[in-house]
Amino acid sequence: MQWTAVLFPRRLQLKLLLLLVVAVTCFLISAVFLHRELYRSQSPAEIHLQEFPGDDDSDENSNEKRNHEDEDFLLHLERSWKEPEWKVAEILRLLPTMKKPLLPVFLVEEHHEVLKYWFDGAETGVIPKSGNTLFHIDGHADSAPPRDPWSVPWFRLPRNHSEVANMMQSNDVFIAGAALTGLINRYIWVWPDWDRAEHKEERDHEIMDVKAGWRTYYPEKGKPFRRLCACEKQRTRPQGEEGEPEWNCWDDKPEASALTGGGPMVQSLQCKAEFTGVVEHVHESKAVELLQQGDWIRKDEKLMLDIDEDYYGCESSVMPLINSGMSLPEINKLSALIGKLLCVNEVRYELIADKFFQVVLRIVEDFRSSVCNAKSSKSRQKCLSDFESDQALIQLIPTIYSSLEQADIEGQVCDAGAAEVMLQVIMRSLYKLTEAQINTLKYVGACLATAPTSFTFQPESLHVCHGFNVPGDMAVSVHVPTVEENKIRTEILKKTLTLLPTRPSVVTICRSMRDGYTPWAFFDSIEKDVVDTLKSVYPDVTENSFHFDENLLGGEKGWPSRNKN
């Protein structure tokens, strides 16, 4: 006789079996539906990865490789998964042949994913290949230099998607990377009023000239060689400072990139510029004022419009878990366990993995209320001891694990030999949580830390979906807006776009949900406001304009909507 027959009366055994069957069946139905929707969304009209025309690697402007290692980052990252690929968006292929104008709008999840559309757009002729002005409306500058600068194609456009993928290092370095290829030579960041505390030392409109190039060295012995150099000159002087602004230039060293201003300083004339550009930071109200004056942006300027939904506000999406009583170490431990169970390396499996996590949460929740509910149980059922509960949970593991095989994501299991043990550890951890914490985990879910196309992606990155803004390590400042603030921000956005003297060649919108920035509670209304504003300002923005990136968290409808049905 199995020990379960001794621990549980037959009625309880049947109840546990029923809840297990129902939960697993719901998961399998959801998995089948998601597979069907994902495959349906892959349009056969779109073309696969293409190579950009260009010279071979012997080009004198190609990157000069050097032997320096960076243990703190992924300078020589060896990918343990297939090389990232994506399809060229159909709208980019068709636009050059369309008789009726159409303004393309691309919605992405992580901001560096706009690079796919910018460079594909340049290759297909939708976007000019150089000299563009990026009008960047965002809660953050996103203008940090590439963390691995030597993976960026210097002073030329990328030749293929592999080079573009190497540029997709982080959500705050894509603009500098794109500028250093020559695609952008003027960058305007419009920042919101709620971020004013981060601009205490700045005017409402700051302008800086920048340049980058090579410094040539002529050693006494050996051949001449070049190193990267970078320079900046502040056009708007701080209050109280006098005199003509001067260039500050830096050489490049293995231990300190010139782009960060960390290398040794050099003379401006020693840095032969291959790229020159202008950087502007402007408060949203000042941007409206400058546009009304009429001479800030030219009518013939080649404009690219980029909007981040965290322009409306920025939250720490881990806080619901913290407020439920979970500690950050507990959350990180659970994330590590999830990442060791499922090594999801394709976004199309992300929602299915989250559904599986939801099933596990529901089973743990129902199991606990079934075997011990002393406060409300009419049957006065005796609670099981920790040992008995643990043994009962173990009996559920094989059935739960088998559902992974039936859901066609068995191949995403990290280690099939240890999977049942790992699942057991996860369920033990969840069993100790309160009902409120379980419900909060259902709301937050499990997702990938970054998309597989990102340079920093690791297959073990499935985790509790709380983004990067965590207590003690806030990546950016937090501001959760009110409904009234959102209305004001939308009014400013509409006024700004209406005053732009020229139509952009492309529009990109970033959701910033995976990063944990855009407030979840306002996601639907924020995106609707941005989309409706574009439609009202630009007559050639129609329903056919919008392209939803395949790596969107939660798909086209977004992460918060995944559990509504």
C-alpha positions as CSV (number, residue, x, y, z in Angstrom):
1,M,0.0,0.0,0.0
2,Q,1.3,3.5,-0.9
3,W,1.9,5.8,2.0
4,T,-0.5,8.3,0.5
5,A,-3.4,6.1,1.3
6,V,-2.4,6.3,4.9
7,L,-1.8,10.0,5.0
8,F,-4.9,11.0,3.1
9,P,-8.6,9.9,3.2
10,R,-9.8,8.7,-0.2
11,R,-11.9,11.9,-0.7
12,L,-8.8,14.0,-0.3
13,Q,-6.8,11.8,-2.7
14,L,-9.4,12.3,-5.3
15,K,-9.5,16.1,-4.7
16,L,-5.7,16.3,-5.1
17,L,-5.8,14.2,-8.3
18,L,-8.6,16.4,-9.7
19,L,-6.8,19.7,-9.1
20,L,-3.6,18.2,-10.6
21,V,-5.5,17.0,-13.7
22,V,-7.3,20.3,-14.1
23,A,-4.2,22.4,-13.7
24,V,-2.1,20.3,-16.1
25,T,-4.9,20.1,-18.7
26,C,-5.3,23.9,-18.6
27,F,-1.6,24.3,-19.1
28,L,-1.5,21.9,-22.1
29,I,-4.4,23.6,-23.7
30,S,-2.7,27.0,-23.2
31,A,0.5,25.6,-24.6
32,V,-1.2,24.3,-27.8
33,F,-3.0,27.6,-28.3
34,L,0.3,29.6,-27.8
35,H,2.2,27.3,-30.2
36,R,-0.6,27.8,-32.8
37,E,-0.6,31.6,-32.4
38,L,3.2,31.9,-32.5
39,Y,3.5,29.9,-35.7
40,R,0.5,31.8,-37.2
41,S,2.3,35.1,-36.5
42,Q,5.3,34.1,-38.6
43,S,4.4,35.7,-41.9
44,P,5.6,33.7,-44.9
45,A,5.8,37.0,-46.8
46,E,8.8,38.1,-44.7
47,I,12.3,37.3,-45.9
48,H,15.0,35.7,-43.8
49,L,18.4,37.0,-42.7
50,Q,20.2,38.8,-45.5
51,E,23.8,40.0,-45.7
52,F,24.3,43.7,-46.3
53,P,26.6,44.3,-49.2
54,G,30.0,45.5,-48.3
55,D,33.7,44.8,-48.6
56,D,35.5,42.0,-46.8
57,D,37.3,42.3,-43.5
58,S,40.4,43.7,-45.2
59,D,38.8,47.2,-45.3
60,E,41.2,49.6,-43.8
61,N,38.4,51.0,-41.6
62,S,37.5,47.6,-40.1
63,N,38.0,47.1,-36.4
64,E,41.6,46.9,-35.2
65,K,41.5,43.9,-32.9
66,R,43.6,43.9,-29.8
67,N,44.4,41.4,-27.2
68,H,42.8,42.7,-24.0
69,E,40.5,40.8,-21.8
70,D,37.6,42.1,-19.7
71,E,36.6,39.7,-17.0
72,D,33.8,42.0,-15.8
73,F,31.9,41.8,-19.1
74,L,31.5,39.7,-22.2
75,L,34.3,41.0,-24.4
76,H,35.0,37.6,-25.8
77,L,31.7,36.0,-25.1
78,E,31.3,32.5,-26.5
79,R,27.7,32.0,-27.5
80,S,26.4,28.6,-26.3
81,W,23.3,29.0,-28.5
82,K,22.7,29.6,-32.2
83,E,23.7,32.9,-33.7
84,P,20.8,35.4,-33.4
85,E,18.7,35.8,-36.5
86,W,15.6,37.8,-37.4
87,K,13.6,38.5,-40.5
88,V,13.7,41.8,-42.3
89,A,10.3,43.4,-41.5
90,E,8.0,43.1,-44.5
91,I,7.0,46.8,-44.3
92,L,10.7,47.7,-44.9
93,R,10.8,45.6,-48.1
94,L,7.6,47.0,-49.5
95,L,7.8,50.7,-48.6
96,P,10.2,51.7,-51.4
97,T,7.7,50.3,-54.0
98,M,4.5,51.7,-52.4
99,K,2.8,54.5,-54.3
100,K,0.9,55.7,-51.3
101,P,3.2,57.0,-48.5
102,L,3.2,55.1,-45.2
103,L,5.1,55.9,-42.1
104,P,6.5,52.7,-40.5
105,V,6.2,52.4,-36.7
106,F,8.1,49.6,-35.0
107,L,7.3,48.5,-31.4
108,V,10.1,46.8,-29.5
109,E,10.5,45.6,-26.0
110,E,14.1,46.4,-25.1
111,H,15.4,49.6,-26.5
112,H,18.5,48.2,-28.2
113,E,16.2,46.1,-30.4
114,V,15.5,49.3,-32.5
115,L,18.9,48.7,-34.1
116,K,17.4,45.9,-36.1
117,Y,15.0,48.2,-37.8
118,W,17.3,51.2,-38.1
119,F,19.9,49.3,-40.0
120,D,17.5,47.1,-42.0
121,G,15.7,50.4,-42.9
122,A,19.0,52.0,-44.0
123,E,19.7,48.9,-46.2
124,T,16.3,48.9,-47.8
125,G,16.4,52.7,-48.5
126,V,13.7,53.7,-46.0
127,I,16.2,55.5,-43.8
128,P,19.2,57.5,-45.1
129,K,22.4,55.7,-44.4
130,S,24.1,58.6,-42.7
131,G,23.6,62.0,-41.3
132,N,20.3,61.4,-39.5
133,T,18.9,63.3,-36.5
134,L,17.5,61.1,-33.7
135,F,14.7,62.8,-31.8
136,H,14.6,60.7,-28.7
137,I,11.7,61.2,-26.2
138,D,12.5,59.1,-23.2
139,G,12.8,59.1,-19.4
140,H,16.5,58.2,-19.8
141,A,19.3,59.4,-22.1
142,D,20.3,55.9,-23.3
143,S,23.5,57.4,-24.5
144,A,26.2,55.5,-22.7
145,P,29.1,54.1,-24.8
146,P,29.1,50.5,-25.8
147,R,30.4,48.3,-22.9
148,D,32.3,46.3,-25.4
149,P,33.3,49.0,-27.9
150,W,35.4,46.7,-30.0
151,S,32.4,44.7,-31.2
152,V,30.9,47.8,-32.8
153,P,31.7,48.4,-36.5
154,W,33.6,51.6,-36.3
155,F,32.8,54.4,-38.8
156,R,30.9,52.2,-41.2
157,L,27.5,50.6,-41.3
158,P,27.2,46.9,-40.1
159,R,27.6,44.4,-43.0
160,N,25.3,41.8,-41.7
161,H,22.9,40.9,-38.9
162,S,25.6,39.3,-36.8
163,E,27.4,42.7,-36.5
164,V,24.1,44.4,-35.6
165,A,23.5,41.7,-32.9
166,N,27.0,42.5,-31.5
167,M,25.9,46.1,-31.0
168,M,22.8,45.1,-29.0
169,Q,24.6,45.0,-25.7
170,S,22.3,46.9,-23.4
171,N,19.3,49.2,-23.3
172,D,21.4,52.3,-22.8
173,V,24.2,52.0,-25.3
174,F,22.5,51.6,-28.6
175,I,22.5,55.3,-29.6
176,A,26.2,55.8,-29.2
177,G,26.8,52.5,-31.1
178,A,24.5,53.7,-34.0
179,A,26.2,57.1,-34.0
180,L,29.7,55.6,-34.3
181,T,28.6,53.8,-37.5
182,G,27.7,57.2,-39.0
183,L,23.9,56.5,-39.1
184,I,23.2,59.4,-36.6
185,N,25.1,62.7,-36.3
186,R,22.7,64.7,-34.2
187,Y,21.1,63.3,-31.1
188,I,18.3,65.2,-29.3
189,W,17.1,63.8,-26.0
190,V,13.8,65.2,-24.7
191,W,13.5,64.5,-21.0
192,P,10.3,64.7,-18.9
193,D,9.8,67.1,-16.0
194,W,9.6,64.3,-13.4
195,D,13.3,63.7,-14.1
196,R,14.3,67.2,-13.2
197,A,16.1,66.0,-10.0
198,E,18.7,64.3,-12.2
199,H,19.4,67.6,-14.1
200,K,20.1,69.9,-11.2
201,E,23.5,71.0,-12.6
202,E,22.2,71.4,-16.2
203,R,20.4,74.1,-18.1
204,D,17.1,73.2,-19.7
205,H,19.0,72.9,-23.0
206,E,22.5,71.5,-23.1
207,I,24.5,71.2,-26.3
208,M,27.8,69.2,-26.7
209,D,30.0,68.6,-29.8
210,V,31.5,65.2,-30.0
211,K,34.0,63.5,-32.3
212,A,35.8,60.1,-32.5
213,G,38.5,58.8,-34.7
214,W,42.0,57.4,-34.6
215,R,45.3,58.5,-33.1
216,T,48.3,57.2,-35.0
217,Y,51.5,56.2,-33.1
218,Y,55.0,56.0,-34.7
219,P,57.2,53.8,-32.5
220,E,61.0,53.9,-32.9
221,K,60.9,50.2,-33.8
222,G,58.1,48.5,-35.6
223,K,55.2,49.6,-37.8
224,P,52.9,52.6,-37.0
225,F,49.7,51.6,-35.3
226,R,46.4,53.3,-34.5
227,R,44.3,53.6,-31.4
228,L,40.7,54.8,-30.9
229,C,40.3,58.4,-29.6
230,A,37.2,60.4,-28.6
231,C,36.6,64.1,-27.9
232,E,33.9,66.3,-26.5
233,K,33.3,70.0,-26.2
234,Q,30.6,71.6,-24.1
235,R,28.9,74.3,-26.2
236,T,26.7,75.5,-23.3
237,R,28.9,76.7,-20.5
238,P,28.0,76.2,-16.9
239,Q,26.7,79.3,-15.2
240,G,29.6,81.4,-13.9
241,E,32.2,80.0,-16.3
242,E,33.8,82.2,-19.0
243,G,36.0,81.7,-21.9
244,E,35.8,79.7,-25.1
245,P,34.9,76.0,-24.7
246,E,37.8,73.6,-25.4
247,W,37.9,70.1,-26.6
248,N,38.6,67.3,-24.1
249,C,40.1,64.2,-25.8
250,W,41.1,60.8,-24.6
251,D,43.2,58.0,-26.0
252,D,42.1,54.4,-25.8
253,K,43.8,51.9,-23.4
254,P,43.0,48.2,-22.6
255,E,42.0,49.2,-19.1
256,A,40.0,52.3,-20.0
257,S,38.1,53.1,-23.2
258,A,38.4,56.5,-24.7
259,L,34.6,56.6,-25.0
260,T,34.2,56.7,-21.2
261,G,36.8,59.4,-20.8
262,G,38.9,57.0,-18.8
263,G,42.0,56.8,-20.9
264,P,44.9,59.2,-21.0
265,M,44.1,62.7,-22.3
266,V,45.5,63.8,-25.7
267,Q,45.5,66.9,-27.8
268,S,42.6,67.5,-30.1
269,L,44.8,67.7,-33.2
270,Q,46.2,64.3,-32.4
271,C,42.7,62.7,-32.8
272,K,41.9,62.4,-36.5
273,A,38.1,62.5,-36.6
274,E,36.2,59.9,-38.5
275,F,32.9,60.9,-36.9
276,T,31.6,64.3,-35.7
277,G,28.2,64.9,-34.1
278,V,26.1,67.0,-31.8
279,V,24.4,65.8,-28.6
280,E,21.5,67.8,-27.0
281,H,19.6,67.3,-23.8
282,V,16.4,69.4,-23.6
283,H,13.6,69.6,-21.1
284,E,10.2,68.8,-22.6
285,S,8.8,72.3,-22.2
286,K,12.0,73.8,-23.6
287,A,11.7,71.5,-26.6
288,V,8.2,72.9,-27.3
289,E,9.6,76.5,-27.0
290,L,12.5,75.8,-29.3
291,L,10.2,74.2,-31.9
292,Q,7.9,77.2,-31.8
293,Q,10.8,79.5,-32.6
294,G,11.2,77.7,-35.9
295,D,15.0,77.5,-36.3
296,W,16.0,74.6,-34.1
297,I,15.3,71.7,-36.5
298,R,15.5,72.4,-40.2
299,K,12.8,71.4,-42.6
300,D,15.3,69.4,-44.7
301,E,16.7,67.5,-41.6
302,K,16.7,63.7,-41.9
303,L,14.7,62.9,-38.8
304,M,14.2,59.6,-36.9
305,L,11.7,59.6,-34.1
306,D,12.2,57.3,-31.1
307,I,9.8,57.2,-28.1
308,D,10.2,55.2,-24.9
309,E,7.0,54.5,-23.0
310,D,8.9,55.1,-19.7
311,Y,8.8,58.8,-20.7
312,Y,5.6,58.7,-18.8
313,G,7.2,57.2,-15.6
314,C,9.5,54.6,-14.3
315,E,8.8,52.0,-11.6
316,S,10.6,49.2,-9.8
317,S,8.5,46.2,-10.8
318,V,10.0,44.1,-8.0
319,M,8.2,46.2,-5.4
320,P,4.9,44.2,-5.4
321,L,6.9,41.2,-4.3
322,I,8.8,43.2,-1.7
323,N,5.6,44.6,-0.4
324,S,4.1,41.1,-0.1
325,G,6.9,40.3,2.3
326,M,9.4,38.5,0.1
327,S,13.0,39.5,0.6
328,L,15.3,40.2,-2.4
329,P,17.5,37.2,-1.5
330,E,14.3,35.0,-1.6
331,I,13.3,36.4,-4.9
332,N,16.8,35.9,-6.4
333,K,17.0,32.3,-5.1
334,L,13.6,31.5,-6.7
335,S,14.8,33.1,-10.0
336,A,18.0,31.0,-9.9
337,L,16.0,27.8,-9.4
338,I,13.6,28.7,-12.3
339,G,16.6,29.4,-14.5
340,K,18.2,26.0,-13.7
341,L,15.0,24.2,-14.5
342,L,14.1,25.8,-17.9
343,C,16.8,27.1,-20.2
344,V,14.5,28.9,-22.6
345,N,16.4,30.1,-25.6
346,E,13.5,31.3,-27.8
347,V,11.0,33.9,-27.0
348,R,8.2,31.8,-28.5
349,Y,8.6,29.4,-25.5
350,E,8.6,32.3,-22.9
351,L,4.9,32.5,-22.5
352,I,4.6,28.7,-22.3
353,A,7.3,28.6,-19.6
354,D,5.3,31.3,-17.7
355,K,2.1,29.3,-18.1
356,F,4.0,26.3,-16.6
357,F,5.1,28.5,-13.7
358,Q,1.5,29.6,-13.2
359,V,0.4,26.0,-13.1
360,V,3.0,25.1,-10.4
361,L,1.9,28.1,-8.3
362,R,-1.7,27.1,-8.6
363,I,-1.0,23.5,-7.7
364,V,1.0,24.5,-4.6
365,E,-1.8,26.9,-3.6
366,D,-4.5,24.4,-4.1
367,F,-2.5,21.6,-2.5
368,R,-1.9,23.7,0.6
369,S,-5.6,24.6,1.0
370,S,-6.6,21.0,0.4
371,V,-4.3,19.3,2.9
372,C,-4.6,22.0,5.6
373,N,-7.1,24.7,5.9
374,A,-7.7,24.9,9.6
375,K,-9.3,28.3,9.6
376,S,-12.1,27.6,7.2
377,S,-12.3,23.8,6.9
378,K,-15.7,22.5,7.9
379,S,-14.3,19.0,8.1
380,R,-11.8,20.0,10.8
381,Q,-9.2,18.4,8.8
382,K,-5.8,17.9,10.5
383,C,-2.9,19.7,9.0
384,L,0.0,17.6,7.7
385,S,3.4,17.9,9.3
386,D,6.2,19.4,7.2
387,F,7.5,15.9,6.5
388,E,4.1,14.7,5.3
389,S,3.5,17.7,3.2
390,D,6.9,17.4,1.6
391,Q,6.3,13.7,0.8
392,A,2.9,14.5,-0.7
393,L,4.4,17.2,-2.9
394,I,7.0,14.7,-4.2
395,Q,4.2,12.4,-5.4
396,L,2.9,15.2,-7.6
397,I,6.2,15.9,-9.4
398,P,6.2,13.2,-12.1
399,T,2.8,14.2,-13.4
400,I,3.7,17.9,-13.4
401,Y,7.0,17.2,-15.1
402,S,5.4,15.0,-17.8
403,S,3.2,18.0,-18.8
404,L,6.4,19.7,-20.1
405,E,6.9,16.8,-22.5
406,Q,3.3,17.0,-23.7
407,A,3.6,20.8,-24.1
408,D,6.4,20.5,-26.6
409,I,9.0,22.4,-24.5
410,E,10.8,19.4,-23.1
411,G,13.8,20.6,-25.2
412,Q,14.0,23.8,-23.1
413,V,14.7,21.8,-19.9
414,C,18.2,22.6,-18.7
415,D,19.1,19.1,-17.4
416,A,16.5,16.4,-17.9
417,G,18.3,14.1,-15.4
418,A,17.9,16.7,-12.6
419,A,14.7,18.4,-13.6
420,E,12.4,16.5,-11.3
421,V,14.7,17.2,-8.3
422,M,14.9,20.9,-9.3
423,L,11.1,21.1,-9.6
424,Q,10.8,19.5,-6.2
425,V,13.1,22.2,-4.7
426,I,11.0,25.0,-6.4
427,M,7.7,23.6,-5.1
428,R,9.2,23.3,-1.6
429,S,10.2,27.0,-1.7
430,L,6.8,28.0,-3.0
431,Y,5.0,25.9,-0.3
432,K,6.6,28.1,2.4
433,L,5.1,31.3,0.9
434,T,1.9,33.0,2.0
435,E,-1.2,33.2,-0.2
436,A,-0.5,36.9,-0.9
437,Q,3.0,36.1,-2.0
438,I,1.8,33.3,-4.3
439,N,-0.8,35.6,-5.9
440,T,1.8,38.3,-6.4
441,L,4.1,35.8,-8.1
442,K,1.2,34.9,-10.4
443,Y,0.9,38.6,-11.3
444,V,4.6,39.1,-11.9
445,G,5.3,35.8,-13.6
446,A,8.5,34.3,-15.0
447,C,10.2,35.7,-18.1
448,L,13.5,36.1,-19.8
449,A,15.9,38.8,-18.5
450,T,16.7,39.8,-22.1
451,A,15.8,38.5,-25.5
452,P,18.0,35.9,-27.2
453,T,19.0,38.4,-29.9
454,S,20.7,40.5,-27.2
455,F,24.5,40.3,-27.0
456,T,24.3,39.5,-23.2
457,F,21.7,36.8,-23.5
458,Q,22.3,33.6,-21.4
459,P,20.0,30.5,-21.7
460,E,19.6,30.4,-17.9
461,S,18.0,33.9,-17.8
462,L,14.4,32.8,-17.2
463,H,13.6,34.4,-13.9
464,V,11.0,36.0,-11.7
465,C,9.9,38.8,-14.1
466,H,10.9,41.9,-12.1
467,G,13.4,43.7,-14.3
468,F,16.6,45.5,-13.3
469,N,15.4,48.2,-11.0
470,V,15.8,46.6,-7.6
471,P,16.3,48.1,-4.1
472,G,20.0,48.7,-3.4
473,D,20.8,48.6,-7.1
474,M,18.4,51.0,-8.8
475,A,19.4,51.3,-12.5
476,V,17.3,54.4,-12.9
477,S,15.3,56.8,-10.8
478,V,11.7,55.9,-9.9
479,H,8.6,57.9,-10.6
480,V,5.2,56.3,-10.7
481,P,2.9,58.8,-12.4
482,T,-0.8,59.6,-11.7
483,V,-3.6,59.5,-14.3
484,E,-3.5,63.3,-14.5
485,E,0.3,63.3,-15.1
486,N,-0.2,60.9,-18.0
487,K,-2.7,63.2,-19.6
488,I,-0.3,66.1,-19.3
489,R,2.5,64.0,-20.8
490,T,0.4,63.0,-23.7
491,E,-0.6,66.6,-24.4
492,I,3.1,67.6,-24.4
493,L,3.9,64.7,-26.7
494,K,1.2,65.7,-29.2
495,K,2.3,69.3,-29.2
496,T,5.9,68.4,-29.7
497,L,5.3,66.1,-32.6
498,T,2.9,68.6,-34.2
499,L,5.6,71.3,-34.1
500,L,8.3,69.1,-35.7
501,P,8.9,70.8,-39.1
502,T,9.6,67.6,-40.9
503,R,8.1,64.1,-41.0
504,P,10.4,61.4,-39.6
505,S,11.5,58.5,-41.9
506,V,10.8,56.0,-39.2
507,V,9.2,55.8,-35.8
508,T,10.3,53.4,-33.1
509,I,8.5,52.8,-29.8
510,C,10.1,51.0,-26.8
511,R,7.9,49.3,-24.2
512,S,10.6,48.9,-21.5
513,M,8.5,46.3,-19.6
514,R,11.1,43.6,-19.6
515,D,13.5,46.0,-18.0
516,G,11.0,46.7,-15.3
517,Y,10.7,50.4,-16.0
518,T,7.3,51.4,-17.6
519,P,4.6,51.2,-14.9
520,W,2.6,48.0,-15.5
521,A,-0.6,49.5,-14.2
522,F,-0.5,52.2,-16.9
523,F,1.0,50.1,-19.7
524,D,-2.2,49.8,-21.8
525,S,-3.2,53.4,-21.5
526,I,0.3,54.7,-22.1
527,E,0.7,52.7,-25.3
528,K,-2.7,53.6,-26.5
529,D,-2.0,57.3,-25.9
530,V,1.3,57.1,-27.9
531,V,-0.2,55.2,-30.8
532,D,-3.3,57.5,-30.9
533,T,-1.0,60.6,-30.9
534,L,1.0,59.3,-33.8
535,K,-2.2,58.6,-35.8
536,S,-3.6,62.1,-35.1
537,V,-0.3,63.9,-36.0
538,Y,0.8,61.9,-39.0
539,P,-1.9,61.1,-41.7
540,D,0.3,58.4,-43.1
541,V,0.3,56.4,-39.8
542,T,-2.4,53.8,-40.3
543,E,-3.1,50.3,-38.9
544,N,-0.8,49.0,-41.6
545,S,2.1,51.1,-40.3
546,F,2.6,49.1,-37.1
547,H,5.1,46.2,-36.8
548,F,5.2,44.4,-33.5
549,D,8.7,42.9,-32.8
550,E,8.8,39.1,-32.3
551,N,10.5,39.6,-28.9
552,L,7.8,41.6,-27.2
553,L,7.2,40.5,-23.7
554,G,3.8,38.9,-23.7
555,G,3.5,39.4,-27.5
556,E,1.5,42.2,-29.2
557,K,-0.9,42.6,-26.2
558,G,1.8,42.9,-23.6
559,W,2.8,41.1,-20.4
560,P,0.0,42.4,-18.1
561,S,-2.7,41.1,-20.4
562,R,-1.4,37.5,-20.5
563,N,-3.6,36.3,-17.6
564,K,-6.8,38.2,-18.5
565,N,-8.3,35.4,-20.4
